[in-house]
């Protein structure tokens, strides 16, 4: 990264992903979370939603994707998140994540950026929403409020 990227409050970015069976089973393998509601079709039929549910953390990770890749982008470090799971995500759901830059605190060598993220499914239902913080190096970023 040779140029300094200027960030302004209210900037937004979006990410879209259709959740597949492969995604859920890969996530289970990576995390060790083989809860039957995620990986056992017969068990899930008798559960509250009548079908398998994707791990909530799959959708909850999409704001991190946006922060690392687009807003603000490379040269950042994910610090924390506070999120709520509002609705289940099912196999085949297309999740749209919108991330908005809502605030920052200036430090000596960096900014601590605050971002609001909302993930919705193809029916417009909110599935995850939260607040996320990202460390943004002054070597790569300037914040104009």
Secondary structure, 3 states (H helix, E strand, C coil): CCCCEEEECCCEEEEEEECCHHHHHHHHHHHCCCCHHHHCHHHHHCCCCCCCECCHHHHHCHHHHHHHHCCCCCCEEEEEEEEEECCCCECCCEEEEEEEEEEEEECCCEEEEEEEEEEECCCCCEEEEEEEEEEEECCCEEEEC
